[in-house]
Amino acid sequence: MQLAWIKVFVGAFFEILWVVGLKHASTFPEWIATSLAIIISFYLLIMASKILPVGTAYAVFVGIGAAGTVVIEILFFGVPFQWEKLVFIILLLIGIIGLKLVSERLERSEV
Amino acid sequence: MYWTALIFAGIFEMVGVLSINHLHKHRNFTSFILLGGSFILSFTLLSFSMEELAMSIAYPVWTGIGTVGVTIMGILLFNEPASRLRILFIFCIIAATVGLKFIS
């Protein structure tokens, strides 16, 4: 169970890596690394979803991915912090996580 | 142009996720092509959109569109319930996306 959560967190870390790569990669090795990060992050999420409830794993995964992306952008790429942007991103995440958890609850009640 | 690419990236993401399900039922070459093709298209369009858009906008919106798409398809194709809560969350995602487009 613990290992599954570690996979979620590490997977989310690689998710942040490929998002950065997708925007900032320019050299061929950078693109290879980005592709690898995509594969690794999805593989870890899929593995974790075999043990943890899919919706929960995905929700945490996306939440960390989005939060990490915002932080990295501000810290390393000089993007200014904007309150309005943060509010909308949080609203977006509430919607995504909400939908995932509702779907999960539905699946469980059908079992 | 970049927002259009982002929206289509989300749509292809939805197609990709649905094709995983499809692959389970029809294990043939066409299903694999559909799966691979839609994800490749999704990531390519996402990458293109990020030439202009910030990561913190493109990534959550892409995820959001994919999630909304899969949910709506679930309701339309797989008889899943269109509960008020789901409609509310879908609305959150759409409102947030419109908001982000508006401020960027």
Backbone of each chain as ProteinMPNN parsed JSONL, in Angstrom:
{"seq_chain_A": "MQLAWIKVFVGAFFEILWVVGLKHASTFPEWIATSLAIIISFYLLIMASKILPVGTAYAVFVGIGAAGTVVIEILFFGVPFQWEKLVFIILLLIGIIGLKLVSERLERSEV", "coords_chain_A": {"N_chain_A": [[0.86, -1.206, 0.0], [1.881, 1.215, 0.899], [3.985, 1.377, -0.872], [2.633, 1.694, -3.22], [1.638, 4.309, -2.963], [4.045, 5.666, -2.954], [4.754, 5.244, -5.576], [2.83, 6.791, -6.811], [3.619, 9.374, -6.01], [6.269, 9.555, -7.008], [5.716, 9.112, -9.662], [4.215, 11.404, -10.198], [6.2, 13.272, -9.896], [7.801, 12.683, -12.14], [5.939, 13.355, -13.998], [5.796, 16.133, -13.734], [8.334, 16.631, -14.692], [8.108, 15.86, -17.433], [6.267, 17.673, -18.348], [7.643, 20.098, -18.125], [9.679, 19.433, -19.887], [8.248, 19.144, -22.287], [7.59, 21.739, -22.87], [10.061, 23.086, -22.803], [12.12, 21.599, -23.983], [14.725, 21.312, -26.359], [16.936, 20.189, -27.597], [17.863, 17.013, -29.075], [18.556, 14.883, -27.176], [17.207, 15.975, -24.973], [14.556, 15.77, -25.764], [14.331, 13.007, -25.93], [14.656, 12.378, -23.239], [12.377, 13.617, -22.227], [10.354, 12.075, -23.448], [10.899, 9.623, -22.244], [10.329, 10.289, -19.594], [7.586, 10.679, -19.781], [6.698, 8.082, -20.36], [7.607, 6.72, -18.043], [6.193, 8.07, -15.974], [3.496, 7.494, -16.604], [3.536, 4.741, -16.508], [4.115, 4.259, -13.782], [1.843, 5.396, -12.617], [-0.164, 3.711, -13.61], [0.634, 1.273, -12.463], [0.369, 1.896, -9.737], [-2.37, 2.296, -9.677], [-3.361, -0.211, -9.745], [-3.392, -1.105, -7.22], [-4.223, 0.962, -5.487], [-7.318, 2.864, -5.21], [-8.423, 3.869, -8.366], [-9.372, 6.489, -9.043], [-8.607, 8.05, -6.833], [-5.795, 7.776, -6.82], [-5.175, 8.912, -9.31], [-6.185, 11.493, -8.932], [-4.561, 12.567, -6.88], [-2.125, 12.403, -8.158], [-2.446, 14.129, -10.431], [-2.962, 16.484, -9.049], [-0.554, 16.96, -7.62], [1.124, 17.149, -9.818], [0.124, 19.435, -11.174], [0.402, 21.431, -9.174], [3.155, 21.318, -8.721], [4.061, 22.1, -11.231], [3.241, 24.77, -11.364], [4.782, 25.872, -9.26], [7.453, 25.34, -10.105], [7.528, 26.806, -12.43], [7.353, 29.44, -11.485], [9.586, 29.558, -9.786], [11.816, 28.762, -11.4], [11.513, 29.635, -14.027], [10.875, 32.219, -14.195], [8.229, 33.087, -14.334], [5.705, 35.327, -13.476], [3.988, 35.51, -10.319], [0.54, 35.145, -10.138], [-2.447, 35.954, -8.634], [-5.037, 35.604, -9.682], [-4.678, 33.665, -11.611], [-3.88, 31.5, -10.047], [-6.174, 31.042, -8.521], [-8.013, 30.211, -10.497], [-6.707, 27.909, -11.405], [-6.83, 26.341, -9.119], [-9.606, 26.03, -8.935], [-10.023, 24.567, -11.253], [-8.623, 22.228, -10.608], [-10.178, 21.354, -8.473], [-12.468, 20.647, -9.865], [-11.499, 18.551, -11.549], [-10.458, 16.66, -9.674], [-12.763, 16.257, -8.169], [-14.526, 15.102, -10.11], [-13.147, 12.716, -10.625], [-13.213, 11.429, -8.124], [-15.952, 11.115, -7.726], [-16.571, 9.361, -9.836], [-15.127, 7.187, -8.989], [-16.437, 6.522, -6.637], [-18.848, 5.725, -7.707], [-18.074, 3.468, -9.15], [-17.31, 1.798, -7.079], [-19.685, 1.396, -5.722], [-21.043, -0.147, -7.443], [-19.924, -2.576, -7.356]], "CA_chain_A": [[0.0, 0.0, 0.0], [2.798, 2.37, 0.97], [4.743, 1.404, -2.122], [1.747, 2.252, -4.252], [1.63, 5.776, -2.807], [5.352, 6.153, -3.413], [4.68, 5.254, -7.041], [2.033, 7.961, -7.189], [4.419, 10.598, -5.83], [7.38, 9.543, -7.965], [5.094, 9.285, -10.973], [3.863, 12.814, -10.323], [7.464, 13.976, -10.099], [8.156, 12.521, -13.552], [4.914, 14.102, -14.734], [6.276, 17.517, -13.751], [9.498, 16.65, -15.577], [7.776, 15.843, -18.861], [5.588, 18.927, -18.7], [8.735, 21.049, -18.352], [10.344, 19.012, -21.116], [7.383, 19.404, -23.445], [7.658, 23.162, -23.198], [11.402, 23.671, -22.898], [13.124, 20.765, -24.644], [15.105, 21.757, -27.699], [17.893, 19.243, -28.181], [17.38, 15.643, -29.225], [18.58, 14.177, -25.886], [16.154, 16.51, -24.098], [13.287, 15.189, -26.19], [14.351, 11.598, -25.514], [14.417, 12.374, -21.795], [10.965, 13.959, -22.04], [9.566, 10.892, -23.811], [11.103, 8.636, -21.179], [9.592, 10.745, -18.409], [6.167, 10.411, -20.044], [6.493, 6.635, -20.206], [7.79, 6.352, -16.632], [5.115, 8.602, -15.128], [2.258, 6.753, -16.844], [3.73, 3.379, -16.016], [3.989, 4.287, -12.327], [0.437, 5.652, -12.283], [-0.915, 2.489, -13.901], [0.987, 0.295, -11.425], [-0.234, 2.325, -8.47], [-3.823, 2.164, -9.795], [-3.757, -1.611, -9.555], [-3.519, -1.326, -5.784], [-5.039, 2.027, -4.927], [-8.465, 3.236, -6.036], [-7.936, 4.605, -9.533], [-9.705, 7.903, -8.97], [-7.795, 8.692, -5.805], [-4.415, 7.834, -7.293], [-5.109, 9.885, -10.393], [-6.449, 12.825, -8.381], [-3.339, 13.017, -6.19], [-1.136, 12.506, -9.224], [-2.679, 15.366, -11.178], [-2.83, 17.595, -8.111], [0.872, 17.229, -7.406], [1.649, 17.581, -11.109], [-0.259, 20.823, -11.439], [1.024, 22.287, -8.164], [4.588, 21.336, -9.0], [4.286, 22.886, -12.448], [3.099, 26.182, -10.985], [5.939, 26.256, -8.44], [8.661, 25.305, -10.95], [7.409, 27.933, -13.359], [7.642, 30.677, -10.769], [10.935, 29.523, -9.245], [12.902, 28.558, -12.353], [11.321, 30.176, -15.355], [10.587, 33.637, -14.113], [6.843, 33.46, -14.568], [5.238, 36.049, -12.286], [2.879, 34.94, -9.57], [-0.711, 35.882, -10.306], [-3.505, 35.394, -7.799], [-6.192, 35.168, -10.495], [-4.311, 32.404, -12.255], [-3.869, 30.466, -9.024], [-7.566, 30.751, -8.159], [-8.616, 29.413, -11.558], [-6.073, 26.586, -11.428], [-7.402, 25.588, -7.999], [-10.973, 25.68, -9.345], [-9.852, 23.508, -12.249], [-8.237, 21.004, -9.9], [-11.354, 20.899, -7.729], [-13.33, 19.98, -10.833], [-10.88, 17.291, -11.985], [-10.419, 15.729, -8.545], [-14.151, 15.943, -7.861], [-15.031, 14.153, -11.097], [-12.469, 11.426, -10.439], [-13.683, 10.795, -6.892], [-17.344, 10.709, -7.954], [-16.514, 8.16, -10.679], [-14.617, 6.091, -8.17], [-17.513, 6.138, -5.723], [-19.823, 5.013, -8.527], [-17.541, 2.14, -9.449], [-17.3, 0.979, -5.87], [-21.048, 1.043, -5.321], [-21.559, -1.137, -8.379], [-19.273, -3.878, -7.086]], "C_chain_A": [[0.889, 1.246, 0.0], [3.556, 2.517, -0.339], [3.909, 2.013, -3.238], [1.708, 3.773, -4.166], [2.957, 6.39, -3.241], [5.358, 6.233, -4.932], [3.885, 6.466, -7.528], [2.887, 9.225, -7.116], [5.572, 10.673, -6.831], [6.854, 9.74, -9.391], [4.738, 10.739, -11.231], [5.111, 13.657, -10.549], [7.89, 13.887, -11.562], [7.159, 13.248, -14.464], [5.353, 15.557, -14.861], [7.454, 17.637, -14.715], [9.09, 16.683, -17.048], [7.015, 17.083, -19.289], [6.637, 20.009, -18.982], [9.437, 20.729, -19.669], [9.546, 19.361, -22.36], [7.432, 20.872, -23.856], [9.076, 23.617, -23.529], [12.444, 22.818, -23.611], [13.441, 21.308, -26.028], [16.061, 20.778, -28.365], [17.296, 17.833, -28.22], [17.437, 14.852, -27.921], [17.496, 14.671, -24.931], [14.796, 15.935, -24.468], [13.197, 13.71, -25.823], [14.025, 11.508, -24.021], [12.955, 12.67, -21.483], [10.083, 12.751, -22.332], [9.682, 9.82, -22.743], [10.304, 9.003, -19.94], [8.105, 10.491, -18.568], [5.871, 8.941, -19.78], [6.572, 6.235, -18.734], [6.61, 6.83, -15.783], [3.822, 7.817, -15.344], [2.355, 5.321, -16.345], [3.521, 3.331, -14.503], [2.538, 4.516, -11.904], [-0.392, 4.393, -12.49], [-0.636, 1.428, -12.838], [0.321, 0.638, -10.098], [-1.745, 2.114, -8.49], [-4.29, 0.722, -9.669], [-4.027, -1.885, -8.075], [-4.449, -0.296, -5.15], [-6.272, 2.249, -5.789], [-8.01, 4.172, -7.151], [-8.15, 6.112, -9.425], [-8.834, 8.651, -7.991], [-6.355, 8.857, -6.268], [-4.262, 8.916, -8.358], [-5.259, 11.303, -9.871], [-5.206, 13.388, -7.693], [-2.244, 13.304, -7.21], [-1.26, 13.842, -9.963], [-2.512, 16.593, -10.289], [-1.376, 17.98, -7.887], [1.501, 17.756, -8.694], [1.36, 19.05, -11.379], [0.424, 21.773, -10.462], [2.514, 22.427, -8.435], [4.916, 22.194, -10.205], [4.226, 24.373, -12.149], [4.348, 26.665, -10.245], [7.212, 26.354, -9.284], [8.683, 26.512, -11.883], [7.827, 29.236, -12.712], [9.098, 30.71, -10.311], [12.021, 29.539, -10.316], [12.723, 29.233, -13.702], [10.795, 31.606, -15.34], [9.164, 34.046, -14.418], [6.313, 34.165, -13.312], [4.056, 35.364, -11.624], [1.637, 35.788, -9.763], [-1.804, 35.213, -9.489], [-4.655, 34.839, -8.626], [-5.922, 33.822, -11.128], [-4.394, 31.255, -11.252], [-5.293, 30.051, -8.652], [-8.218, 29.865, -9.222], [-8.019, 28.014, -11.627], [-6.64, 25.729, -10.295], [-8.826, 25.141, -8.336], [-10.952, 24.516, -10.332], [-9.538, 22.175, -11.565], [-9.392, 20.445, -9.075], [-12.277, 20.129, -8.66], [-12.785, 18.609, -11.231], [-10.926, 16.255, -10.869], [-11.833, 15.304, -8.161], [-14.723, 14.894, -8.807], [-14.429, 12.768, -10.884], [-12.999, 10.697, -9.21], [-15.13, 10.334, -7.019], [-17.376, 9.426, -8.785], [-16.09, 6.954, -9.865], [-15.699, 5.584, -7.228], [-18.574, 5.324, -6.455], [-19.37, 3.585, -8.792], [-17.616, 1.232, -8.241], [-18.703, 0.538, -5.48], [-21.638, -0.002, -6.251], [-21.026, -2.529, -8.096], [-20.166, -4.732, -6.183]], "O_chain_A": [[0.689, 2.185, -0.771], [3.746, 3.621, -0.849], [4.414, 2.75, -4.085], [1.741, 4.452, -5.192], [2.998, 7.479, -3.813], [5.901, 7.175, -5.509], [4.232, 7.084, -8.535], [2.883, 10.043, -8.036], [5.821, 11.721, -7.427], [7.46, 10.435, -10.207], [4.93, 11.251, -12.334], [5.085, 14.634, -11.297], [8.291, 14.887, -12.159], [7.507, 13.694, -15.557], [5.293, 16.145, -15.941], [7.565, 18.611, -15.458], [9.657, 17.447, -17.829], [7.097, 17.504, -20.443], [6.526, 20.747, -19.961], [9.749, 21.62, -20.458], [10.099, 19.815, -23.361], [7.33, 21.203, -25.038], [9.276, 24.434, -24.428], [13.563, 23.285, -23.822], [12.547, 21.71, -26.774], [15.991, 20.568, -29.576], [16.354, 17.516, -27.494], [16.453, 14.199, -27.576], [16.93, 13.886, -24.17], [13.98, 15.644, -23.594], [12.132, 13.216, -25.453], [13.225, 10.674, -23.596], [12.364, 12.058, -20.594], [9.174, 12.437, -21.563], [8.693, 9.184, -22.377], [9.68, 8.147, -19.312], [7.43, 10.129, -17.605], [4.923, 8.599, -19.073], [5.716, 5.505, -18.235], [6.088, 6.073, -14.965], [3.123, 7.504, -14.38], [1.389, 4.759, -15.828], [2.821, 2.451, -14.003], [2.061, 3.904, -10.949], [-1.223, 4.044, -11.651], [-1.556, 0.761, -12.365], [-0.223, -0.235, -9.422], [-2.344, 1.793, -7.463], [-5.483, 0.464, -9.503], [-4.794, -2.784, -7.728], [-5.345, -0.64, -4.379], [-6.287, 1.874, -6.961], [-7.3, 5.147, -6.906], [-7.243, 6.905, -9.679], [-8.373, 9.756, -8.277], [-5.765, 9.929, -6.131], [-3.338, 9.728, -8.311], [-4.552, 12.211, -10.307], [-4.844, 14.547, -7.901], [-1.538, 14.31, -7.131], [-0.286, 14.583, -10.095], [-1.983, 17.617, -10.722], [-1.008, 19.153, -7.952], [2.305, 18.688, -8.668], [2.248, 19.81, -11.765], [0.963, 22.803, -10.869], [3.063, 23.528, -8.382], [5.909, 22.922, -10.215], [5.06, 25.145, -12.622], [4.9, 27.72, -10.555], [7.956, 27.33, -9.187], [9.718, 27.144, -12.09], [8.556, 30.035, -13.3], [9.77, 31.735, -10.423], [13.027, 30.235, -10.175], [13.69, 29.386, -14.447], [10.331, 32.124, -16.355], [8.901, 35.209, -14.725], [6.461, 33.647, -12.205], [3.235, 34.724, -12.283], [1.671, 37.004, -9.576], [-2.053, 34.018, -9.648], [-5.187, 33.767, -8.337], [-6.791, 32.952, -11.184], [-4.908, 30.179, -11.562], [-5.583, 28.866, -8.489], [-8.893, 28.889, -8.895], [-8.732, 27.042, -11.877], [-6.9, 24.54, -10.48], [-9.206, 24.004, -8.055], [-11.768, 23.598, -10.247], [-10.111, 21.137, -11.899], [-9.573, 19.231, -8.983], [-12.809, 19.082, -8.291], [-13.522, 17.623, -11.249], [-11.369, 15.124, -11.073], [-12.077, 14.135, -7.865], [-15.33, 13.917, -8.368], [-15.136, 11.763, -10.957], [-13.211, 9.485, -9.249], [-15.5, 9.288, -6.486], [-18.129, 8.504, -8.47], [-16.617, 5.853, -10.026], [-15.862, 4.378, -7.041], [-19.128, 4.368, -5.913], [-20.141, 2.632, -8.683], [-17.942, 0.05, -8.354], [-18.891, -0.564, -4.966], [-22.614, -0.668, -5.904], [-21.593, -3.53, -8.534], [-19.802, -5.857, -5.841]]}, "seq_chain_B": "MYWTALIFAGIFEMVGVLSINHLHKHRNFTSFILLGGSFILSFTLLSFSMEELAMSIAYPVWTGIGTVGVTIMGILLFNEPASRLRILFIFCIIAATVGLKFIS", "coords_chain_B": {"N_chain_B": [[-5.218, 30.126, -31.886], [-3.341, 28.61, -30.425], [-4.806, 27.961, -28.158], [-6.862, 26.547, -29.371], [-5.423, 24.355, -30.306], [-4.741, 23.294, -27.832], [-7.241, 22.556, -26.812], [-7.986, 20.58, -28.657], [-5.933, 18.832, -28.131], [-6.699, 17.96, -25.617], [-9.066, 16.689, -26.325], [-8.137, 14.574, -27.927], [-6.745, 13.254, -25.991], [-8.832, 12.31, -24.441], [-9.965, 10.568, -26.343], [-7.871, 8.759, -26.501], [-7.837, 7.657, -23.881], [-10.363, 6.455, -23.855], [-9.921, 4.612, -25.847], [-8.29, 2.825, -24.635], [-9.974, 1.312, -23.117], [-11.46, 0.316, -25.239], [-9.571, -1.253, -26.457], [-9.351, -3.358, -24.702], [-11.604, -4.787, -25.266], [-11.515, -5.279, -28.001], [-9.027, -6.77, -29.201], [-7.057, -5.935, -31.45], [-4.95, -4.976, -34.247], [-5.759, -2.512, -35.268], [-6.928, -1.303, -33.041], [-4.7, -0.874, -31.438], [-3.292, 0.949, -32.99], [-5.089, 3.063, -32.966], [-5.001, 3.731, -30.257], [-2.233, 4.393, -29.837], [-1.912, 6.379, -31.791], [-3.789, 8.394, -31.053], [-2.801, 9.243, -28.557], [-0.251, 10.143, -29.268], [-0.918, 12.252, -30.975], [-2.266, 13.848, -29.126], [-0.235, 14.598, -27.262], [1.531, 15.896, -29.002], [0.026, 18.087, -29.902], [-0.386, 19.306, -27.451], [2.209, 20.002, -26.777], [2.71, 21.847, -28.81], [0.855, 23.839, -28.161], [2.04, 24.803, -25.896], [4.029, 26.407, -26.789], [3.196, 28.904, -26.745], [1.497, 29.12, -24.519], [1.57, 29.066, -20.903], [3.058, 26.487, -18.828], [1.679, 25.922, -16.495], [-0.845, 26.588, -17.147], [-1.519, 25.242, -19.539], [-1.126, 22.445, -18.929], [-2.956, 21.731, -16.669], [-5.422, 22.468, -17.909], [-5.494, 20.831, -20.155], [-5.565, 18.315, -18.895], [-7.996, 18.66, -17.6], [-9.886, 18.962, -19.729], [-9.643, 16.454, -20.901], [-10.554, 14.849, -18.778], [-13.206, 15.802, -18.42], [-14.215, 15.151, -20.941], [-13.969, 12.306, -20.956], [-15.713, 11.723, -18.857], [-18.177, 12.715, -19.849], [-18.462, 11.088, -22.106], [-18.681, 8.682, -20.804], [-21.157, 9.013, -19.624], [-22.772, 9.308, -21.903], [-22.18, 7.048, -23.535], [-21.775, 4.778, -21.9], [-23.777, 4.555, -20.107], [-23.516, 5.795, -17.653], [-24.429, 7.593, -14.675], [-25.707, 10.952, -14.844], [-25.077, 12.74, -12.577], [-25.959, 15.455, -10.345], [-23.767, 16.396, -8.983], [-21.651, 15.654, -10.61], [-22.186, 17.209, -12.845], [-21.818, 19.68, -11.723], [-19.039, 19.655, -11.134], [-18.019, 19.388, -13.711], [-18.826, 21.82, -14.691], [-17.238, 23.473, -13.091], [-14.69, 22.925, -14.147], [-14.974, 23.815, -16.785], [-15.607, 26.515, -16.362], [-13.287, 27.375, -15.058], [-11.417, 26.966, -17.082], [-12.309, 28.761, -19.057], [-11.957, 31.095, -17.595], [-9.143, 31.116, -17.265], [-8.346, 31.373, -19.894], [-9.336, 33.881, -20.384], [-7.802, 35.556, -18.732], [-5.297, 35.294, -19.753]], "CA_chain_B": [[-4.594, 28.945, -32.489], [-2.732, 27.773, -29.397], [-5.891, 27.441, -27.324], [-7.533, 25.527, -30.174], [-4.562, 23.169, -30.25], [-4.847, 22.752, -26.483], [-8.533, 21.893, -26.688], [-7.93, 19.333, -29.412], [-5.036, 17.945, -27.389], [-7.534, 17.363, -24.581], [-10.015, 15.786, -26.973], [-7.419, 13.356, -28.31], [-6.443, 12.57, -24.742], [-10.066, 11.588, -24.139], [-10.039, 9.456, -27.299], [-6.858, 7.792, -26.088], [-8.288, 6.963, -22.681], [-11.473, 5.588, -24.259], [-9.414, 3.528, -26.694], [-7.716, 1.804, -23.752], [-11.145, 0.485, -22.852], [-11.794, -0.347, -26.499], [-8.54, -2.265, -26.699], [-9.65, -4.521, -23.871], [-12.672, -5.568, -25.874], [-11.167, -5.681, -29.365], [-7.566, -6.816, -29.237], [-6.494, -6.058, -32.783], [-3.954, -4.0, -34.662], [-6.416, -1.212, -35.403], [-7.098, -0.731, -31.703], [-3.388, -0.388, -30.998], [-3.0, 2.159, -33.775], [-5.97, 4.111, -32.434], [-4.465, 4.115, -28.948], [-0.956, 5.087, -30.011], [-2.109, 7.581, -32.585], [-4.472, 9.474, -30.325], [-1.914, 9.808, -27.542], [0.807, 10.911, -29.937], [-1.546, 13.505, -31.402], [-2.56, 14.639, -27.939], [0.996, 15.19, -26.73], [2.085, 16.819, -29.995], [-0.763, 19.321, -29.839], [-0.108, 19.927, -26.154], [3.534, 20.616, -26.901], [2.558, 23.018, -29.662], [0.133, 24.886, -27.416], [2.933, 25.358, -24.878], [4.939, 27.387, -27.38], [2.653, 30.2, -26.367], [0.87, 29.093, -23.204], [2.375, 28.626, -19.762], [2.873, 25.09, -18.426], [0.695, 25.852, -15.418], [-2.169, 26.739, -17.74], [-1.746, 24.178, -20.522], [-1.236, 21.106, -18.349], [-4.241, 21.477, -15.997], [-6.545, 22.57, -18.844], [-5.433, 19.594, -20.941], [-6.073, 17.263, -18.019], [-9.405, 18.945, -17.349], [-10.668, 18.646, -20.92], [-9.628, 15.0, -21.003], [-11.414, 14.291, -17.738], [-14.592, 16.143, -18.776], [-14.544, 14.346, -22.116], [-14.168, 10.911, -20.559], [-16.934, 11.676, -18.04], [-19.339, 12.879, -20.722], [-18.564, 9.861, -22.902], [-19.183, 7.656, -19.892], [-22.59, 9.255, -19.471], [-23.455, 9.093, -23.177], [-21.963, 5.734, -24.139], [-21.725, 3.662, -20.964], [-24.931, 4.588, -19.204], [-23.194, 6.292, -16.311], [-25.388, 8.628, -14.273], [-25.316, 12.357, -14.947], [-25.491, 13.289, -11.29], [-25.8, 16.905, -10.186], [-22.397, 16.639, -8.533], [-20.776, 15.561, -11.784], [-22.444, 18.398, -13.665], [-21.18, 20.803, -11.022], [-17.598, 19.59, -11.325], [-17.763, 19.694, -15.117], [-18.958, 23.26, -14.8], [-16.029, 24.054, -12.485], [-13.577, 22.796, -15.082], [-15.215, 24.694, -17.924], [-15.495, 27.894, -15.882], [-11.875, 27.654, -14.787], [-10.738, 27.045, -18.375], [-12.686, 30.044, -19.647], [-11.289, 32.113, -16.797], [-7.718, 31.14, -17.582], [-8.228, 31.931, -21.248], [-9.665, 35.292, -20.277], [-6.749, 36.338, -18.102], [-3.975, 35.109, -20.374]], "C_chain_B": [[-4.042, 28.006, -31.427], [-3.78, 27.183, -28.466], [-6.677, 26.365, -28.07], [-6.742, 24.229, -30.131], [-4.686, 22.487, -28.893], [-6.155, 21.986, -26.312], [-8.552, 20.575, -27.451], [-6.988, 18.327, -28.763], [-5.821, 17.218, -26.303], [-8.52, 16.364, -25.146], [-9.336, 14.479, -27.365], [-6.994, 12.557, -27.087], [-7.646, 11.724, -24.327], [-10.208, 10.37, -25.046], [-9.065, 8.355, -26.895], [-7.297, 6.971, -24.889], [-9.437, 6.003, -23.018], [-10.969, 4.399, -25.077], [-8.697, 2.463, -25.871], [-8.804, 0.788, -23.443], [-11.506, -0.336, -24.083], [-10.84, -1.491, -26.794], [-8.81, -3.536, -25.899], [-10.699, -5.412, -24.508], [-12.308, -6.074, -27.264], [-9.657, -5.648, -29.52], [-7.055, -7.008, -30.647], [-5.565, -4.89, -33.088], [-4.546, -2.593, -34.726], [-6.571, -0.522, -34.052], [-5.793, -0.165, -31.172], [-3.033, 0.915, -31.7], [-3.816, 3.339, -33.241], [-5.418, 4.662, -31.115], [-3.196, 4.953, -29.095], [-1.117, 6.415, -30.722], [-2.746, 8.714, -31.814], [-3.576, 10.073, -29.243], [-0.787, 10.632, -28.162], [0.273, 12.267, -30.391], [-1.779, 14.423, -30.214], [-1.312, 15.343, -27.416], [1.619, 16.188, -27.7], [1.35, 18.156, -29.954], [-0.527, 20.059, -28.526], [1.228, 20.662, -26.201], [3.451, 21.894, -27.722], [1.895, 24.167, -28.904], [1.053, 25.567, -26.411], [4.007, 26.268, -25.467], [4.484, 28.784, -26.975], [2.173, 30.207, -24.923], [1.816, 28.598, -22.125], [2.059, 27.169, -19.43], [1.724, 24.967, -17.433], [-0.715, 26.089, -15.916], [-2.455, 25.544, -18.651], [-1.969, 22.814, -19.87], [-2.56, 20.862, -17.61], [-5.439, 21.531, -16.945], [-6.635, 21.302, -19.688], [-6.002, 18.418, -20.144], [-7.572, 17.425, -17.811], [-10.298, 18.569, -18.527], [-10.756, 17.134, -21.102], [-10.589, 14.369, -20.014], [-12.889, 14.569, -18.022], [-15.062, 15.27, -19.932], [-14.845, 12.907, -21.758], [-15.455, 10.766, -19.754], [-18.17, 11.766, -18.912], [-19.546, 11.643, -21.59], [-19.103, 8.722, -22.044], [-20.686, 7.778, -19.714], [-23.335, 8.908, -20.756], [-23.368, 7.652, -23.667], [-22.104, 4.569, -23.173], [-22.773, 3.745, -19.871], [-24.605, 5.055, -17.792], [-24.131, 7.442, -15.956], [-24.824, 10.048, -14.418], [-25.752, 13.064, -13.676], [-25.222, 14.786, -11.235], [-24.367, 17.257, -9.809], [-21.433, 16.616, -9.72], [-20.939, 16.797, -12.661], [-21.755, 19.609, -13.041], [-19.677, 20.82, -11.268], [-17.211, 19.873, -12.779], [-17.826, 21.201, -15.322], [-17.744, 23.974, -14.214], [-14.882, 24.062, -13.488], [-13.75, 23.76, -16.254], [-15.046, 26.157, -17.515], [-14.042, 28.283, -15.654], [-11.103, 27.814, -16.094], [-11.032, 28.379, -19.057], [-11.992, 31.188, -18.916], [-9.817, 32.254, -17.133], [-7.478, 31.717, -18.973], [-8.413, 33.45, -21.205], [-8.521, 36.125, -19.71], [-5.39, 36.219, -18.799], [-3.853, 35.894, -21.674]], "O_chain_B": [[-4.227, 26.79, -31.491], [-3.658, 26.036, -28.034], [-7.11, 25.382, -27.468], [-7.301, 23.148, -29.946], [-4.73, 21.26, -28.807], [-6.174, 20.898, -25.736], [-9.07, 19.573, -26.958], [-7.213, 17.119, -28.835], [-5.641, 16.019, -26.09], [-8.786, 15.325, -24.541], [-9.893, 13.401, -27.16], [-6.896, 11.331, -27.14], [-7.498, 10.573, -23.917], [-10.529, 9.276, -24.583], [-9.396, 7.17, -26.941], [-7.152, 5.749, -24.872], [-9.475, 4.877, -22.523], [-11.532, 3.307, -25.003], [-8.51, 1.337, -26.332], [-8.588, -0.423, -23.5], [-11.818, -1.523, -23.986], [-11.23, -2.542, -27.302], [-8.534, -4.644, -26.358], [-10.695, -6.629, -24.323], [-12.73, -7.157, -27.667], [-9.08, -4.636, -29.918], [-6.659, -8.113, -31.018], [-5.419, -3.956, -32.299], [-3.925, -1.619, -34.3], [-6.371, 0.686, -33.932], [-5.774, 0.889, -30.535], [-2.538, 1.857, -31.082], [-3.311, 4.451, -33.088], [-5.373, 5.871, -30.89], [-3.092, 6.057, -28.561], [-0.549, 7.431, -30.324], [-2.305, 9.86, -31.902], [-3.591, 11.286, -29.033], [-0.418, 11.686, -27.645], [0.926, 13.295, -30.215], [-1.524, 15.626, -30.285], [-1.334, 16.546, -27.158], [2.17, 17.205, -27.28], [1.971, 19.219, -29.969], [-0.476, 21.289, -28.496], [1.353, 21.792, -25.728], [4.055, 22.906, -27.367], [2.323, 25.318, -28.997], [0.885, 26.746, -26.102], [4.809, 26.839, -24.728], [5.283, 29.715, -26.878], [2.404, 31.167, -24.187], [2.734, 27.821, -22.386], [0.965, 26.675, -19.702], [0.91, 24.048, -17.507], [-1.68, 25.826, -15.2], [-3.507, 24.912, -18.546], [-2.91, 22.106, -20.228], [-3.233, 19.872, -17.897], [-6.369, 20.736, -16.81], [-7.722, 20.768, -19.907], [-6.808, 17.636, -20.649], [-8.324, 16.45, -17.842], [-11.34, 17.937, -18.348], [-11.819, 16.601, -21.419], [-11.348, 13.465, -20.362], [-13.728, 13.679, -17.882], [-16.163, 14.721, -19.905], [-15.85, 12.346, -22.197], [-16.202, 9.805, -19.939], [-19.11, 10.989, -18.744], [-20.678, 11.201, -21.787], [-19.889, 7.899, -22.513], [-21.4, 6.777, -19.661], [-24.399, 8.29, -20.714], [-24.352, 7.095, -24.154], [-22.511, 3.481, -23.578], [-22.665, 3.085, -18.838], [-25.331, 4.749, -16.847], [-24.574, 8.18, -16.836], [-23.65, 10.307, -14.156], [-26.673, 13.881, -13.687], [-24.384, 15.315, -11.965], [-23.822, 18.269, -10.248], [-20.527, 17.443, -9.822], [-19.961, 17.358, -13.154], [-21.186, 20.449, -13.739], [-19.104, 21.866, -11.574], [-16.198, 20.52, -13.043], [-17.001, 21.785, -16.026], [-17.274, 24.965, -14.773], [-14.195, 25.069, -13.659], [-12.804, 24.432, -16.666], [-14.422, 26.941, -18.23], [-13.619, 29.382, -16.013], [-10.242, 28.685, -16.21], [-10.129, 29.041, -19.568], [-11.503, 32.13, -19.539], [-9.302, 33.364, -17.271], [-6.521, 32.46, -19.192], [-7.728, 34.195, -21.906], [-8.29, 37.254, -20.143], [-4.453, 36.949, -18.478], [-2.809, 35.852, -22.324]]}, "name": "protein", "num_of_chains": 2, "seq": "MQLAWIKVFVGAFFEILWVVGLKHASTFPEWIATSLAIIISFYLLIMASKILPVGTAYAVFVGIGAAGTVVIEILFFGVPFQWEKLVFIILLLIGIIGLKLVSERLERSEVMYWTALIFAGIFEMVGVLSINHLHKHRNFTSFILLGGSFILSFTLLSFSMEELAMSIAYPVWTGIGTVGVTIMGILLFNEPASRLRILFIFCIIAATVGLKFIS"}
